[in-house]
Amino acid sequence: MINVQDKINLLRFRLDRQSHITIDQEKCAACASKPCLFACPAGMFTLAESEVLYSHEGCLECGTCYVICPGKSITWHYPKGGCGVSFREA
């Protein structure tokens, strides 16, 4: 049986220069809990000097950050065609 890490190892990323996720820092600053820091399965969110930063390299495109953000400070859309995450065959 294949485990989660084995599945993640099958991912392939083709990066777009422009991120498919943006954060409204003004709205984000009002959020005390910042669940995006803990909910992102790829760990793409970090906190630096009270500002949430995001790196789109390695994003699984699951939309968890968008759904869990209580202040709706995250804007999420799919990467442009040909970019983003895809699965390789085992």
C-alpha distances in whole Angstrom, upper triangle without the diagonal:
4,7,10,12,10,11,14,15,14,17,21,24,28,30,33,36,36,34,33,33,37,38,41,42,45,43,40,43,44,40,40,36,35,31,30,30,27,25,24,21,22,25,27,30,32,36,39,42,41,40,37,35,33,31,30,28,24,25,22,24,23,26,26,29,31,30,30,33,36,39,38,38,35,36,33,33,30,31,33,32,30,29,26,23,21,17,17,15,12
4,7,8,6,7,10,11,11,14,17,20,24,26,29,32,33,30,29,30,33,34,38,39,42,40,37,40,41,37,37,34,32,29,27,27,25,23,21,18,18,21,24,27,29,33,35,39,38,37,33,32,29,27,26,24,20,21,18,21,20,23,23,26,28,27,28,31,34,36,35,35,32,33,30,29,27,28,30,29,27,26,23,19,17,14,14,13,10
4,6,5,6,9,10,11,13,17,20,24,25,28,31,31,29,28,28,31,32,35,36,39,37,34,37,38,34,34,30,29,25,24,24,21,20,18,15,16,18,21,24,26,29,32,36,35,34,30,29,27,25,24,22,19,19,16,19,18,21,20,23,26,25,25,28,31,34,33,33,30,31,28,28,26,27,29,29,27,26,22,19,18,15,15,15,12
4,5,5,6,9,10,11,15,17,21,22,25,28,28,25,24,24,27,28,31,32,35,33,30,33,34,31,31,27,25,22,20,20,18,16,15,11,12,15,17,20,22,26,29,32,32,30,27,25,23,21,20,19,15,15,13,16,15,18,17,19,22,22,22,25,28,30,29,29,26,27,24,25,23,23,26,26,25,23,19,16,15,13,14,15,13
4,5,5,6,9,10,14,16,20,21,24,27,27,25,24,24,27,28,32,32,35,34,31,33,34,31,31,28,26,23,21,20,18,17,15,11,11,14,16,19,21,25,27,31,31,29,26,25,22,20,19,17,14,15,13,17,16,19,18,20,23,23,23,26,29,31,30,30,27,28,25,25,23,23,26,26,24,22,19,15,15,13,14,15,13
4,5,5,7,9,13,16,19,21,25,27,28,26,25,26,29,30,34,35,38,37,34,36,38,34,35,31,29,26,24,23,22,20,18,14,14,17,19,22,25,28,31,34,34,33,29,27,24,22,21,19,15,17,14,18,18,21,21,23,26,26,26,28,32,34,33,32,29,30,27,26,24,24,27,26,24,22,19,15,14,12,11,11,9
4,5,5,7,11,14,17,19,22,25,26,24,23,23,27,28,32,33,36,35,32,35,36,33,33,30,27,25,22,22,21,19,16,13,13,16,18,21,24,27,30,34,33,31,28,26,23,21,19,17,14,14,12,15,14,18,18,21,23,23,24,26,30,32,30,30,27,27,24,23,21,21,23,23,21,19,16,12,11,9,9,10,9
4,5,5,9,11,15,17,20,22,23,21,20,21,24,25,29,30,33,32,29,32,33,30,31,28,25,22,20,19,18,17,14,11,9,13,14,18,20,24,27,30,30,28,24,23,19,17,16,14,10,11,9,13,13,16,16,18,21,21,22,24,28,29,28,27,24,24,21,21,19,19,22,21,19,17,14,11,10,9,10,12,11
4,5,8,11,15,17,20,23,24,22,22,23,26,28,31,32,36,35,32,34,36,33,34,31,28,25,23,22,21,20,17,14,12,15,17,20,22,26,28,32,32,30,27,24,21,19,17,15,11,13,12,15,16,20,20,22,24,25,25,27,31,33,31,30,27,27,24,24,21,20,23,22,20,18,15,12,11,9,9,11,9
4,7,10,13,16,19,22,24,22,22,23,26,28,32,33,37,35,33,36,37,35,35,32,30,27,24,24,23,21,19,15,14,17,18,22,25,28,31,34,34,32,28,26,23,20,18,15,12,14,12,15,16,19,20,22,24,25,26,28,32,33,31,31,27,27,24,23,20,19,21,20,17,16,14,10,8,6,5,7,7
4,7,10,13,16,19,20,18,18,19,23,25,29,30,33,32,30,33,35,32,33,30,27,25,22,22,21,19,16,14,12,15,15,19,22,26,28,32,31,29,25,23,19,17,14,12,9,10,9,11,13,17,18,19,21,22,24,25,29,30,28,28,24,23,20,19,16,15,18,17,14,13,10,7,6,5,6,9,10
4,7,10,13,16,18,17,17,19,22,25,28,30,33,32,30,33,35,33,34,32,28,26,23,23,23,22,18,16,14,17,16,20,23,26,28,32,32,29,26,23,19,16,13,11,9,11,10,12,15,18,19,21,22,24,25,27,30,31,29,28,24,23,20,19,16,14,15,15,12,10,8,6,5,6,7,10,12
4,6,9,12,14,13,13,16,19,22,25,27,30,30,27,30,33,31,32,30,26,25,21,22,22,21,17,16,13,16,14,18,20,24,25,29,29,26,23,20,16,13,10,8,7,9,9,11,14,16,18,19,20,22,24,25,28,29,26,25,22,20,17,16,13,11,13,12,10,7,5,5,6,9,10,14,16
4,7,10,12,12,13,15,19,22,25,27,30,30,28,31,33,32,34,32,28,27,23,24,25,23,19,19,16,18,16,19,22,25,27,30,30,27,24,21,17,14,11,9,9,11,12,12,16,18,20,20,21,24,25,26,30,30,27,26,22,20,17,16,13,10,10,10,7,5,5,7,8,11,12,16,18
4,6,8,9,10,13,16,19,22,23,27,27,25,28,31,29,31,30,26,25,21,22,23,22,18,18,15,17,14,17,20,23,24,27,27,24,21,18,14,11,8,7,9,10,12,12,16,17,19,19,20,23,24,24,28,28,25,23,20,18,16,14,12,9,10,11,9,6,6,8,11,14,16,20,22
4,5,7,8,11,14,17,20,22,25,26,24,27,30,29,31,30,26,26,22,23,25,23,20,20,17,19,16,18,20,23,24,27,27,23,21,18,14,12,9,9,11,12,14,13,17,17,20,19,19,23,24,24,27,27,24,22,18,16,14,13,11,7,7,10,9,6,7,11,13,17,19,23,25
4,7,9,12,13,16,19,21,24,25,23,26,29,28,30,30,26,26,22,23,25,24,21,22,19,20,16,18,20,22,22,25,25,22,20,16,14,11,9,10,13,13,16,16,19,19,22,20,20,24,25,24,28,26,24,21,18,17,15,14,13,10,10,13,12,10,11,14,17,20,22,26,28
4,7,9,10,13,16,18,21,21,20,23,26,25,28,27,23,24,20,21,24,23,19,21,18,19,15,16,19,21,21,24,24,20,18,15,12,11,9,10,14,13,16,14,18,17,20,18,18,21,23,21,25,23,20,18,15,13,12,11,11,9,9,13,13,10,11,14,18,21,24,27,29
4,5,7,11,14,15,19,19,18,20,23,22,25,24,20,20,16,18,20,19,16,18,15,16,12,13,16,18,19,21,21,17,15,12,9,8,6,9,11,10,13,11,14,14,16,14,14,18,19,18,21,20,17,15,12,10,9,9,10,8,10,13,14,11,10,13,16,20,22,26,28
4,7,10,13,16,19,18,17,21,23,22,24,23,19,19,16,17,20,18,15,17,15,16,13,14,17,19,21,23,22,19,16,14,11,10,7,10,12,10,12,9,12,11,14,12,11,15,17,16,19,19,15,14,10,8,6,6,6,5,8,12,13,10,9,12,15,19,22,25,27
4,7,10,12,16,15,14,17,19,18,20,19,16,16,12,14,17,15,13,15,14,14,11,11,14,16,18,20,19,15,12,11,8,9,7,11,12,10,12,10,12,10,12,9,9,13,14,13,16,15,12,10,7,6,5,7,9,9,12,15,17,14,12,14,18,21,24,27,29
4,7,9,12,12,11,14,16,16,19,18,15,16,13,15,17,17,15,18,16,16,12,12,14,15,16,18,17,13,11,10,8,10,10,13,15,13,15,13,15,12,14,11,10,14,15,12,15,13,11,8,6,5,7,9,12,12,15,18,20,17,15,18,21,24,27,31,33
4,6,9,8,7,10,13,12,15,15,12,13,11,13,16,16,14,18,17,16,13,11,12,13,14,15,13,10,8,8,8,11,12,15,17,15,17,15,16,13,14,10,10,13,13,10,13,11,9,6,5,6,9,12,15,16,18,22,23,20,19,20,24,27,30,33,35
4,6,6,6,9,11,11,15,16,13,15,13,15,18,18,17,21,20,19,16,14,15,14,15,16,14,10,10,11,11,15,16,19,21,18,21,19,19,16,17,13,12,15,15,11,13,10,9,5,6,8,11,15,18,19,21,25,26,23,22,24,28,30,34,37,38
4,5,5,6,9,10,13,14,12,15,13,14,18,18,18,21,21,19,16,13,13,12,12,12,10,7,7,9,11,15,16,20,22,20,22,21,21,18,18,14,14,17,16,12,13,11,11,7,9,11,14,18,21,21,24,27,29,26,24,26,29,32,35,39,40
4,5,5,7,9,13,15,13,16,15,17,20,21,21,24,24,22,20,16,16,14,15,14,11,10,11,13,15,18,20,24,25,23,25,24,24,21,20,17,16,18,17,14,14,10,11,8,11,13,17,20,23,24,26,30,32,29,27,29,33,35,39,42,43
4,5,6,7,11,13,11,14,13,15,18,18,19,23,23,21,19,16,16,15,16,16,13,11,11,14,15,19,20,23,25,22,24,22,22,18,18,14,13,15,14,10,10,6,8,5,9,12,15,19,22,23,26,29,31,28,26,28,31,34,37,40,42
4,5,5,9,10,8,11,10,12,15,15,16,20,20,17,16,12,13,11,13,13,10,8,7,10,12,16,18,21,22,20,22,20,20,17,16,12,12,14,12,9,9,7,8,6,8,12,14,18,21,22,25,29,30,27,25,26,30,32,35,38,39
4,5,8,10,9,13,13,13,16,18,18,22,22,19,18,14,14,11,12,11,8,7,8,12,14,18,20,23,25,22,25,24,23,20,19,16,16,18,16,12,12,10,12,9,12,15,18,22,25,26,29,32,33,30,28,29,33,35,38,41,42
4,6,9,9,13,14,15,17,18,20,23,24,21,20,17,16,14,15,14,11,11,11,15,17,21,23,26,27,25,26,25,24,21,20,16,16,17,15,12,10,8,11,10,13,16,19,23,26,28,30,34,35,32,30,31,35,37,40,43,44
4,6,6,9,11,12,14,15,16,20,21,19,18,14,14,12,15,14,11,11,10,14,16,20,21,24,25,22,24,23,22,19,17,13,14,15,12,9,8,7,10,9,12,15,18,22,25,26,29,33,34,31,28,29,32,34,37,40,41
4,6,9,11,12,13,15,17,20,22,19,19,15,14,12,15,14,10,12,12,15,17,21,23,26,26,24,25,25,23,21,18,15,16,17,13,11,10,10,13,13,15,19,21,25,27,29,32,35,36,33,30,31,34,35,39,41,42
4,6,9,9,10,11,14,17,19,16,17,13,13,12,15,15,12,13,12,15,16,20,22,24,24,21,22,22,21,18,15,13,15,14,11,9,9,10,13,13,14,18,20,23,26,27,31,34,35,31,28,28,31,33,36,38,38
4,5,6,8,9,11,15,16,13,13,10,10,9,13,14,10,10,8,11,13,16,18,20,20,18,19,19,18,15,13,10,12,12,9,7,8,9,11,10,11,15,16,20,22,24,27,30,31,28,25,25,28,30,33,35,36
4,5,5,6,8,12,14,12,12,10,11,11,15,17,14,13,11,13,13,16,17,20,19,16,17,17,15,13,10,8,10,10,7,7,8,10,12,12,12,15,16,19,21,23,27,29,30,27,23,23,26,27,30,33,33
4,5,5,6,10,11,9,9,7,9,10,14,16,14,12,9,10,10,12,13,16,15,13,14,14,12,11,8,5,8,9,7,7,10,11,11,11,9,13,13,16,18,19,23,26,26,23,20,20,23,24,27,30,30
4,6,7,10,10,7,8,5,6,7,11,14,12,11,8,9,9,12,14,16,15,13,15,16,15,14,11,9,12,13,10,10,13,14,15,13,12,16,16,19,20,21,25,27,28,24,21,21,24,25,28,30,30
4,6,8,10,7,10,8,9,11,15,17,15,15,12,13,13,14,16,17,16,14,15,16,14,14,10,9,13,13,10,11,13,16,16,16,15,18,17,20,21,23,26,29,29,25,22,21,23,24,27,29,29
4,6,9,8,10,9,11,14,17,20,18,17,13,14,13,15,15,17,15,13,12,13,11,10,7,7,10,10,8,10,12,15,15,15,13,16,15,18,19,20,24,26,26,23,20,19,21,22,25,27,27
4,5,5,7,7,10,13,17,20,18,16,13,13,10,11,12,13,11,9,9,10,9,9,6,6,10,11,9,11,14,16,15,15,13,15,13,16,16,17,21,23,23,20,16,15,18,19,22,24,25
4,6,8,10,13,16,19,22,21,20,16,15,13,13,13,13,10,9,8,10,9,10,8,9,13,13,12,14,18,20,19,19,16,18,16,17,17,18,22,23,23,20,16,14,16,16,19,21,21
4,6,9,11,15,18,21,21,19,15,14,11,10,10,10,7,6,7,9,10,11,10,11,14,15,15,16,19,21,20,19,16,17,15,17,16,16,20,21,20,17,14,12,14,15,18,20,20
4,6,8,11,14,18,17,16,12,11,9,9,10,11,9,8,10,12,12,13,11,10,14,16,14,15,18,20,19,18,15,17,16,18,18,18,22,24,23,20,16,15,18,19,21,24,24
4,7,10,13,16,16,14,10,8,6,5,7,8,7,7,9,11,12,12,11,10,13,15,14,14,18,18,17,16,13,15,14,16,16,16,19,21,21,17,14,14,17,19,21,24,25
4,7,10,13,12,10,7,6,5,7,9,11,11,10,12,13,14,13,12,9,12,14,13,12,15,16,15,13,11,14,14,17,18,18,21,24,24,20,17,17,21,22,25,28,29
4,6,10,10,8,6,5,7,9,12,13,14,13,16,17,18,17,15,12,15,18,16,14,17,17,17,15,14,17,17,20,21,21,24,27,27,23,20,21,24,26,28,31,31
4,7,6,6,5,6,9,12,15,17,17,17,20,20,21,19,17,14,17,19,17,15,17,17,18,15,15,18,19,22,24,24,27,30,30,26,24,24,28,29,32,35,35
4,5,5,6,7,10,13,16,18,19,19,22,23,24,22,21,18,20,22,20,18,20,19,20,17,17,20,21,24,26,25,28,31,31,28,25,26,30,32,34,37,37
4,6,8,10,14,16,20,21,23,23,26,26,27,25,23,20,22,24,22,19,21,19,21,18,19,22,23,27,29,28,31,34,35,31,29,30,33,35,38,41,41
4,7,10,13,16,19,22,23,22,25,25,25,23,21,18,19,21,19,16,17,16,18,15,16,19,22,25,27,27,30,34,34,31,28,29,33,35,37,40,41
4,6,10,13,16,19,20,19,22,22,22,20,19,15,17,19,17,15,16,15,16,12,13,16,18,22,24,24,27,30,31,27,25,26,30,32,35,38,39
4,7,10,13,16,17,16,18,18,19,17,15,12,14,16,14,12,14,13,14,11,11,14,15,19,21,21,24,27,28,24,22,23,26,28,31,34,35
4,7,10,12,14,13,16,17,18,16,16,12,14,17,16,14,17,16,15,12,11,13,14,17,19,18,21,25,25,21,19,20,24,26,29,32,33
4,6,9,11,10,13,13,15,13,13,10,12,16,15,14,17,16,15,12,10,12,12,14,15,15,18,21,21,18,15,16,20,22,25,28,29
4,6,8,8,11,12,14,14,15,12,14,18,17,17,20,20,18,16,13,14,13,15,15,14,17,19,19,15,13,14,18,20,22,26,27
4,6,5,9,9,12,12,13,12,13,17,17,17,20,20,18,16,13,13,11,12,11,10,13,16,15,11,9,11,14,17,20,23,24
4,6,9,11,14,15,16,15,17,20,20,20,24,24,22,20,17,16,14,15,13,11,14,16,15,11,9,10,13,15,17,21,22
4,6,9,11,13,14,14,16,19,19,20,23,24,22,21,17,17,15,15,14,12,15,17,15,12,9,8,11,13,15,18,19
4,5,8,9,11,10,13,15,16,16,20,21,19,18,14,14,11,12,11,10,14,15,15,11,8,7,11,13,16,19,20
4,5,8,9,11,13,14,15,17,21,22,20,19,16,15,12,12,11,11,15,15,15,12,8,6,9,10,14,17,18
4,6,8,9,10,12,14,15,19,20,17,17,13,12,9,9,7,9,12,13,14,11,8,7,10,12,16,19,20
4,6,8,9,10,11,14,17,19,16,17,13,13,10,11,10,12,15,16,17,15,11,10,12,14,17,20,21
4,5,5,6,9,10,14,15,13,13,10,10,7,9,9,12,15,17,18,16,13,13,15,17,21,23,25
4,5,5,6,8,12,14,12,13,10,12,10,12,13,15,19,21,22,19,16,15,17,19,22,25,26
4,6,5,6,10,11,10,10,7,9,8,11,13,15,19,21,22,19,16,16,19,21,24,27,28
4,6,6,9,10,7,8,6,7,6,9,12,14,18,20,22,19,17,17,20,22,26,28,30
4,6,8,10,8,11,9,10,10,12,14,17,21,23,24,22,19,19,21,23,27,29,30
4,6,9,9,10,9,12,12,15,17,20,23,25,27,24,21,21,23,25,28,31,31
4,6,5,7,7,10,11,15,17,20,23,26,27,24,22,22,25,27,30,33,34
4,6,8,9,12,14,18,21,23,26,29,31,28,25,26,29,30,34,36,37
4,5,8,11,14,17,21,23,26,29,31,28,26,27,30,32,35,38,39
4,6,8,10,14,17,19,22,25,27,25,23,24,27,29,33,36,37
4,7,10,13,17,19,21,25,27,24,22,23,27,29,33,36,37
4,6,10,13,15,18,21,23,20,18,19,23,25,29,32,33
4,7,10,12,15,18,20,18,16,18,21,24,28,31,33
4,7,9,12,15,17,15,13,15,18,21,24,27,29
4,6,9,12,14,12,11,13,16,19,23,26,28
4,6,8,11,9,8,10,12,16,19,22,25
4,6,8,6,6,9,12,15,18,22,24
4,6,6,8,11,13,17,19,23,26
4,5,8,11,12,15,17,20,24
4,7,9,9,13,14,18,21
4,7,9,12,14,18,21
4,7,10,13,17,19
4,7,10,13,16
4,7,10,13
4,7,9
4,6
4
